[in-house]
Amino acid sequence: MEYLPIELVESTLDNVDVKDLKACSLVTHTWRTLSQARLFRTITLSKPPNFESLLEVLEDKRSNQIASSVRHLEIDFGFLAQGGMRSDFTEAAELAGHIVARIQPRSVVLRGPRSGRRVTYRMLPFHFKHTVTHLLSMPCVEDLELDGLVFELPFEQFKTYFSSPHLRRLRLQHSFSELWSNDNGENYRPTTLQLESLDIHVDDNLDVNNNITSDLSQWLRFGPSTRLALRLWLNTAFWAYGNLGEFFTVHNATFIESLELTIGFRNNRVYDLSNHTNLHSLTIDGSNSPASLKYAIAVLSTLPPNQSSLRTVTLKFCFYTIHRKQWSDFIAFLAETLDPKVRLHLDVTTNLRAKTKEEEDSMFAMSVLAGRGVEAKLSVNDGTEDGIKRPFPFYLYSRF
């Protein structure tokens, strides 16, 4: 074993599961080092009884390569929302802080319960908050996700969590409900974000908050060379949250190259694309909304006349039924609205009990598309295959 080329050993270890990696770590000293580097590539802190033993491993000088091997860190604060002694929670959070201080991950996830008893920023011990804030300012962190934690902070303080110039990917989900602003931001220097991707989901049931009254463009801005992949969950909370919609559709639309809009069940405004002059890829996901077809038409109607940069449009719908005339009107609208060079990907799912008439109407749509030179594929599932929940999808690749 010790005479095998190191490249061959690494290639082998990259293709085995955790159980086999543990076994491989017992072969030789070299195999142990390489196996441990892969075993500890991702660390999840969610069970306080394991925190102390993990900290001991990271502090062991004989395994000093383990701390440097960590690439992804996830901290699930669900244990703070469970019943028990407050002192136990504080001790667990302190141990988590000591663990965080010994690693330099590239990706960090801070997660809390999205419902029930929420975990707030004030519940975290000072040492832990200080350690995490320091970690997020380090150049090693390029990917950050904040999901479910409640930050009862002024927005100018909250944005320090993702103000590092080294951060490239940011996901903010279900973490907006207690943020507030007490002025218009004129007394603060805007933070410049150098992001490649941004994902925002303001929870419709928990995060409706009218306390953000300042113009977000005074707090945040994108670097001049930004080419952003943006994903938004559109619902009433998104549009009610300060001027979040205007922040993207007006002030920063030209930075967006890829845009994915997921339509929530409650959505009362149309996302305006008229300023998105550099958009390359657009996805409208209406799988969660019964009014998705009408909404997609409304959004696509705002596309700027010059679509020279737009290459791909993906539409996802879920219908109980869609009739032949609706298909005809929709196909005609797409042909009239989209540039002939744009490639369209249409993904439609019907209900489990699809009727023959619905299938005939869908086949009619396929024939119309074929007549326009469209590459089309229709797949019909009856729901009997393992893992299939929605049985009637079909994918249409088209070039009008």
ZIDAVEN-V429477 format. One record per run of one state. SS is the DSSP state (H for helix, E for strand, C for the rest). FROM is the first residue (numbers start at 1). TO is the last residue. If there is no record, write none. Layout:
BEGIN
SS:FROM:TO + SS:FROM:TO
END
This chain:
BEGIN
C:1:5 + H:6:13 + C:14:17 + H:18:24 + C:25:28 + H:29:39 + C:40:41 + E:42:45 + C:46:47 + H:48:59 + C:60:60 + H:61:69 + C:70:71 + E:72:76 + C:77:77 + H:78:81 + C:82:85 + H:86:100 + C:101:106 + E:107:111 + C:112:119 + E:120:120 + H:121:123 + C:124:125 + H:126:136 + C:137:142 + E:143:147 + C:148:149 + E:150:150 + C:151:153 + E:154:154 + H:155:162 + C:163:168 + E:169:173 + C:174:179 + E:180:180 + C:181:190 + E:191:193 + C:194:196 + E:197:201 + C:202:215 + H:216:218 + C:219:219 + E:220:222 + C:223:227 + E:228:234 + C:235:235 + H:236:240 + C:241:243 + H:244:251 + C:252:252 + H:253:255 + E:256:263 + C:264:280 + E:281:286 + C:287:291 + H:292:300 + C:301:311 + E:312:319 + C:320:323 + H:324:337 + C:338:342 + E:343:350 + C:351:355 + H:356:371 + C:372:374 + E:375:378 + C:379:391 + E:392:398 + C:399:400
END
